[in-house]
């Protein structure tokens, strides 16, 4: 359970910056991947929804602006899970309750036994959140034909990501479209925070541009780049919950 929550928290945390802050096209698709390799991640947009998928994976994410909810959809299981701020808040409350119960039980044990039990107990996600900010590098580059400027994302005072941002007009994206992904980023940020993963979505308001490349700190090679971009109209069905799929609870609860 803890591994699953931590993994999703990390995914949402990363998406909140490298994916979620990307502005929405009225209709279109952005394909990302490692330099020199085929695209591996797709971001498909319509006016009020965003679909994010990993090629070859049965799972994909759908954000619907009308209810500001993220859905984790599993084609293999023909089901979906609703992920929103209520889920995150509920998880935080339950984790705090479980942690308090465990601490109370440990306090009643002799010191030696208490130390042994702490080592045997599974770790719970930490509720303390990291602090993120953005710094401009004043460096201009071109990535796959897209002019961009470098920025770094700081986490607790240390470089966490190196991003190259293209201006909205470079990709013919309006500020109104950009606002849709700002709202999705806010939702993703709240969810990631609830999962104890912190959230780079906190820097969305400091970013004006589309990430066309991101690197790990000090890496010589980019981890992902924008490889393809088109404005073709996407099928409406790709931005809807499959009607034949059933809803599954994300977690059954902690601590009763």
C-alpha positions as CSV (number, residue, x, y, z in Angstrom):
1,X,0.0,0.0,0.0
2,X,2.7,2.5,1.0
3,X,4.7,1.7,-2.1
4,X,1.7,2.2,-4.3
5,X,0.9,5.6,-2.7
6,X,4.4,6.8,-2.9
7,X,4.7,5.8,-6.6
8,X,1.5,7.6,-7.6
9,X,2.5,10.6,-5.5
10,X,5.9,10.8,-7.3
11,X,4.2,10.4,-10.7
12,X,1.7,13.2,-10.0
13,X,4.5,15.3,-8.6
14,X,6.5,15.0,-11.7
15,X,3.5,15.5,-14.0
16,X,2.6,18.6,-12.1
17,X,5.6,20.4,-13.6
18,X,6.8,18.6,-16.7
19,X,3.3,17.7,-17.9
20,X,0.6,19.5,-16.1
21,X,1.9,23.0,-16.6
22,X,1.8,22.5,-20.4
23,X,-0.9,24.7,-21.8
24,X,-3.9,23.1,-23.6
25,X,-4.6,23.4,-27.3
26,X,-8.1,23.8,-28.5
27,X,-7.5,20.4,-30.2
28,X,-4.1,18.8,-30.6
29,X,-1.4,16.5,-29.4
30,X,2.1,16.9,-28.0
31,X,4.4,13.9,-28.1
32,X,7.4,13.6,-25.8
33,X,10.3,11.2,-25.5
34,X,14.0,10.8,-25.1
35,X,16.2,12.5,-27.8
36,X,16.6,10.3,-30.8
37,X,14.0,7.8,-29.7
38,X,10.3,7.4,-30.8
39,X,7.7,9.3,-28.7
40,X,6.8,7.6,-25.5
41,X,4.3,10.0,-23.9
42,X,1.3,11.6,-25.4
43,X,-0.6,14.7,-24.2
44,X,-3.9,15.1,-26.1
45,X,-6.0,18.2,-25.7
46,X,-9.5,19.4,-26.3
47,X,-11.1,22.6,-25.1
48,X,-12.1,21.3,-21.7
49,X,-10.2,18.0,-21.1
50,X,-6.7,16.6,-21.2
51,X,-5.6,13.0,-21.8
52,X,-2.1,11.8,-20.8
53,X,-0.8,8.4,-21.7
54,X,2.3,6.3,-21.9
55,X,2.6,4.4,-25.1
56,X,2.3,0.7,-24.4
57,X,0.6,1.1,-21.1
58,X,-3.0,0.1,-20.4
59,X,-3.4,2.9,-17.9
60,X,-3.9,6.6,-18.8
61,X,-5.0,9.8,-17.0
62,X,-7.9,12.0,-17.9
63,X,-8.5,15.5,-16.5
64,X,-12.0,17.0,-17.0
65,X,-12.3,20.7,-16.4
66,X,-16.0,20.6,-15.7
67,X,-15.5,18.7,-12.4
68,X,-11.7,19.4,-11.9
69,X,-11.1,15.7,-11.3
70,X,-8.3,13.4,-12.4
71,X,-9.3,9.9,-13.5
72,X,-6.9,7.0,-13.6
73,X,-8.3,4.7,-16.2
74,X,-7.2,1.1,-16.7
75,X,-8.2,-0.5,-20.0
76,X,-7.0,-3.9,-19.0
77,X,-9.3,-4.0,-16.0
78,X,-12.0,-1.9,-17.7
79,X,-12.2,0.3,-14.7
80,X,-11.3,3.8,-13.4
81,X,-10.4,5.5,-10.2
82,X,-11.3,9.0,-9.2
83,X,-8.5,11.1,-7.8
84,X,-9.3,14.5,-6.4
85,X,-8.6,16.8,-3.5
86,X,-11.2,15.0,-1.3
87,X,-9.2,11.8,-1.7
88,X,-6.0,13.5,-0.8
89,X,-7.5,15.2,2.2
90,X,-9.0,11.9,3.4
91,X,-5.7,10.2,3.0
92,X,-3.8,12.8,4.9
93,X,-6.3,12.6,7.8
94,X,-6.1,8.8,7.9
95,X,-2.3,8.8,7.8
96,X,-2.2,11.3,10.6
97,X,-4.5,9.1,12.7
98,X,-2.5,6.0,12.0
99,X,0.7,7.7,12.9
100,X,-0.7,9.0,16.1
101,X,-2.0,5.6,17.1
102,X,1.4,4.0,16.4
103,X,3.3,6.6,18.3
104,X,0.9,6.1,21.3
105,X,1.5,2.4,21.2
106,X,5.2,2.7,20.9
107,X,5.4,5.1,23.9
108,X,4.1,2.3,26.1
109,X,7.0,0.0,25.3
110,X,10.4,-0.2,26.9
111,X,13.1,1.8,25.0
112,X,14.9,-1.3,23.6
113,X,11.6,-2.8,22.4
114,X,10.4,0.5,21.0
115,X,13.6,0.9,18.9
116,X,13.2,-2.6,17.5
117,X,9.5,-2.1,16.6
118,X,10.3,1.1,14.8
119,X,12.8,-0.7,12.6
120,X,10.2,-3.4,11.8
121,X,7.3,-1.1,11.1
122,X,6.7,0.0,7.4
123,X,7.3,3.6,6.7
124,X,4.3,5.9,6.2
125,X,4.4,8.8,3.7
126,X,5.7,12.0,5.3
127,X,3.2,14.8,5.5
128,X,5.9,17.6,5.5
129,X,6.0,19.3,2.1
130,X,9.0,20.5,0.2
131,X,9.2,24.1,-1.0
132,X,9.6,24.7,-4.7
133,X,10.6,27.8,-6.7
134,X,11.7,28.8,-10.2
135,X,14.9,30.6,-11.2
136,X,15.6,32.1,-14.6
137,X,19.0,31.3,-16.2
138,X,18.9,33.9,-18.9
139,X,20.0,31.3,-21.4
140,X,18.3,31.0,-24.8
141,X,18.5,27.7,-26.8
142,X,16.7,25.9,-29.6
143,X,15.3,22.4,-29.0
144,X,14.0,20.5,-32.1
145,X,13.4,23.8,-33.8
146,X,11.6,25.4,-30.8
147,X,13.2,28.5,-29.4
148,X,13.2,28.3,-25.6
149,X,14.7,29.8,-22.4
150,X,16.2,27.8,-19.6
151,X,14.8,27.8,-16.1
152,X,15.6,25.7,-13.0
153,X,13.2,24.4,-10.5
154,X,14.5,24.6,-7.0
155,X,13.4,22.1,-4.2
156,X,14.3,23.2,-0.7
157,X,17.1,25.4,-2.1
158,X,18.6,22.7,-4.4
159,X,18.2,22.3,-8.2
160,X,15.5,19.6,-8.9
161,X,14.9,20.0,-12.6
162,X,16.3,21.9,-15.5
163,X,13.6,23.0,-17.9
164,X,13.7,24.8,-21.3
165,X,10.4,26.8,-21.9
166,X,9.1,27.8,-25.2
167,X,6.9,31.0,-25.4
168,X,3.2,30.4,-25.9
169,X,3.2,32.2,-29.2
170,X,6.0,29.9,-30.4
171,X,3.6,27.0,-30.4
172,X,0.6,29.2,-31.2
173,X,-1.1,28.6,-27.8
174,X,-3.4,31.2,-26.3
175,X,-3.4,32.4,-22.7
176,X,-6.9,31.1,-22.3
177,X,-5.8,27.6,-23.3
178,X,-2.9,27.9,-20.9
179,X,-5.4,28.6,-18.1
180,X,-6.9,25.2,-18.5
181,X,-3.7,23.5,-17.6
182,X,-3.1,25.9,-14.8
183,X,-6.3,24.6,-13.3
184,X,-5.3,21.0,-13.9
185,X,-1.9,21.7,-12.3
186,X,-3.6,23.0,-9.2
187,X,-5.7,19.8,-8.9
188,X,-2.6,17.7,-9.5
189,X,-0.6,19.7,-7.0
190,X,-3.3,19.3,-4.3
191,X,-3.4,15.5,-4.9
192,X,0.3,15.1,-4.9
193,X,0.5,17.0,-1.7
194,X,-2.1,14.8,-0.1
195,X,0.0,11.8,-1.0
196,X,2.9,13.2,1.0
197,X,5.0,13.7,-2.2
198,X,5.2,17.5,-2.2
199,X,4.3,19.2,-5.4
200,X,6.2,21.0,-8.1
201,X,2.8,22.3,-9.2
202,X,3.4,25.0,-6.7
203,X,5.6,26.8,-9.2
204,X,3.0,26.9,-12.0
205,X,2.1,30.5,-11.3
206,X,5.8,31.4,-11.8
207,X,6.0,29.7,-15.2
208,X,4.9,31.2,-18.5
209,X,5.8,28.9,-21.3
210,X,5.7,25.3,-22.5
211,X,8.4,22.9,-21.5
212,X,10.1,21.5,-24.6
213,X,12.9,19.8,-22.7
214,X,13.7,18.7,-19.2
215,X,16.9,17.4,-17.7
216,X,18.0,16.0,-14.4
217,X,20.3,18.4,-12.5
218,X,23.7,18.5,-14.3
219,X,22.8,15.8,-16.8
220,X,24.5,16.1,-20.2
221,X,21.6,14.5,-22.0
222,X,17.9,15.5,-21.8
223,X,15.5,13.1,-20.2
224,X,12.6,14.2,-22.4
225,X,12.0,16.6,-25.3
226,X,9.0,17.7,-27.3
227,X,9.3,15.6,-30.4
228,X,6.0,16.2,-32.2
229,X,3.3,18.8,-32.2
230,X,0.1,19.1,-34.2
231,X,-3.2,20.9,-33.9
232,X,-5.4,18.2,-35.5
233,X,-8.9,17.7,-34.1
234,X,-9.0,14.8,-31.7
235,X,-11.9,12.3,-31.4
236,X,-14.3,13.4,-28.7
237,X,-14.5,9.9,-27.3
238,X,-10.8,10.0,-26.3
239,X,-11.7,12.6,-23.6
240,X,-14.6,10.8,-22.1
241,X,-14.9,8.1,-19.4
242,X,-15.6,4.8,-21.1
243,X,-19.2,4.1,-20.3
244,X,-18.7,0.3,-19.9
245,X,-16.0,0.8,-17.3
246,X,-16.8,0.5,-13.6
247,X,-15.4,2.8,-10.8
248,X,-13.0,1.4,-8.2
249,X,-12.1,2.9,-4.9
250,X,-8.5,4.0,-4.9
251,X,-7.9,2.7,-1.4
252,X,-10.0,0.9,1.1
253,X,-8.9,3.1,4.0
254,X,-6.4,3.2,6.8
255,X,-6.8,2.7,10.5
256,X,-10.5,1.9,10.3
